[in-house]
């Protein structure tokens, strides 16, 4: 059997050990039983960066020149030597070419292959 004095001494030791962690009774590890549970959440992991493709170069229109027979005029699309050419308000048209005439075309070839006329001149 344990004497009353021993019980009191054991209780005081337990209280002292419990107060080690934060200074208040009952909050400690209770005699070396390990760290107390924490309410601090685990840190969020930073995701690894994903690989992105290399930037592509912007395709620009290329200036071309060619000659051919003016085969048809349909609205703003003229067919010259079998090629469709779009005529705009800024297209310079020289010497009033008509269907059947030979013409020289200076155009911008777009990345999609279409042609925008800069100048059409009767030859």
C-alpha positions, 0 to 999 in steps of 0.5 A: 500500500502507498502512504498518503504522503507518497500519493501527494508527492507523486501528484505534485510530480505529475503536475510539474511534468504536465506544466513543462510544455506551456506552463499550465497544468494538464497541457503538457506531455505527462512525463515524457510521453512525446509532444502534445498534439498540434492544431497547426495544419500541415503546410500546403505543398507547392506544385511543380511547374508544368512545362510549357511549349516554346513560343511560336514565331508570328507568321507575317504576310509575304509580298509576291509579284506575278503576271497572268491573264485576268480571268474573272472579276467577282465582287472583291475577288479577281482571278488572275492566272488561276489564283484568287486575289482579294481586292480592297479599298487600298488596292492600287488598280492601274490602266483599268484592266478588263477580263482577258487582259494580261496583268501584273499583280503585287500582293501580300500572301497571308499565312493561310495562303490567300492573296491580298492585292496591293497593286494590279496593273494592266500590261 
